[in-house]
Amino acid sequence: MSAPADAGPTDEDRPSPAVTPSPTPTSARERRTIVVAGAAFFGVLGVLIVLAAVVAGDSGDPQPTATTQACAPDDAQCLAAQQSAGRPGIIPRPGEGQAPEEPGDPGGWEQTALFGVLVGGLALIVVLVVRGARRARARPRTNAPS
């Protein structure tokens, strides 16, 4: 008995759920795509790092440095001189720093813009992951293992 032409596909025409291959990330084509994308990403990243280093270059004038000498524990005159001059610290205390003078100085607009780009990039990643998870949950499951 044959089905009418306008009745649509029959059960014999549809592939069996057990025969339909499920997509796996281990197929050769997908692995190749991932490797090419990773190589392109790291290649572009390397070019950008080199370009940033070339553009940044040398800042010009060297910064003056303070040299301190350690005193022997029994040298009272040296210890008194150091204490009266105040020992320099590695980390400046609040109020001891200086305002940024150039865009690349700590607290300058370049640093603030970079922070904004990093926060925006992380927010974009979170949004994409959440959206993908919601879409995956909303999709009806087929070929679910029993």
Beta strands, then each sheet from edge to edge (+ up, - down):
end
